[in-house]
């Protein structure tokens, strides 16, 4: 998908400010208490998602995340299909005080390649 230059610049800035997690580490981190957060739209989530993940679309993230994940120290692994929305969401969560917000590098597509 071709993104606008401004959107991609925002995503690149977010990726430079938040750590990406290698997809091979996701299951182990979840066993240790990390929360995988699918920030894609509901239709995308309903088609396929990371097992055990929570869903909160990017458009409602700031409004509803505190009710879903009240502990600001929780490691939150944001993901989309690839990188951009996951990184933007993780960066937003860090700005909201979630000190352990990350994004899954390569998103759901990269995670599914592990199978």
N, C-alpha and C positions, 0 to 999 in steps of 0.2 A: 504494500500500500504506500502510495506517495503522500507524504506529510508536508504541510506548509513549512517554510523555512523558520518562521517564528515559533511554531509548535516544536519543531525538532531542536531548535536552540534552547527552549525551555527544558525539554527532556534531557538534553546533553548537560545542561547546568545541574539538573537534579542528579544525574548519574555521577557527576563529579563531586557531589556533596553527600551522597549516601552510599553506603557499601552494598555491593551486589553479593549475593550468596550463590555459590555454584550449585546447580541443581542436584548434584550427587550428595550434597550435605543436607538437603531439605528434610529427608525422613529422619535422620539422626537428630536434627535440631528440634523437630516436632516431638520426638520421643522425650526430649529434654524439656519440653514445655513451650516451645515456640508455637505461634499461631500463624498458619498460612491464611492470608486474606486475599480472596479473589475479588478484585476491584472492577472486573468487567461488568458489562450489562447483564441483567437477569437472563436474557435469551442466550447469551454466550455461556453463562454458568450452567444453565439447564441442559445444554448440549453436552458439556464435558467440563470437568473440573478436577483439581487435585484432591484425592481422597482425604477426608478429614478437614478440609478447608472450610472457613467461614466465608460468607458472601456479603459484600457491601459495595454497591456500585460507586464508582468514582464520583458521580454527581451528588451522592448523599454522604460521602465520607466524613466531611467535617461536621455535619449535623448529627450523625448517628454513631460514630465510632466509640465515643465514650460510654454509651450504653452497651455496646457489644464487647468492648475490651476496656474495662475501667482501670486496670493497672498499667500505669505509664511505664513501668519497667519491663513489661512483657516484650519478648522479642517477637516482632510482627514482621512476617515475610510477605510483603505485598507482591502480587503478580497479576499480569495480564497475559496476552498471547506471546509477547516478546519482551520488550524492555521499557518502553516509554511510559505508559500509564502506570506501571508498577513503580518505576523510579519516581515519577511525579508524586504518586500517592505516599511513598515512603518519605519523601522530602517534606511533604505537607505534615505527615504525622510527627516527624522530628520537630518541625516548627511548633507543633501543638504540645510538645513535651514528651513524646514517646521516644525515649533516648535510645532504644534498641530497634528502631524501625529500619528495615532493610528491604531490598527487592530481590526477587529470584532472577538472576541473570539469564536472559534468554526466555524467561517466562514459562508458561505451560508447554509450549512447543519444545523447548529444550528439556524440560522435565520428562516429557513423554518419550523422548529419544533414548532415555536410560533403559527402557523396557526391552 
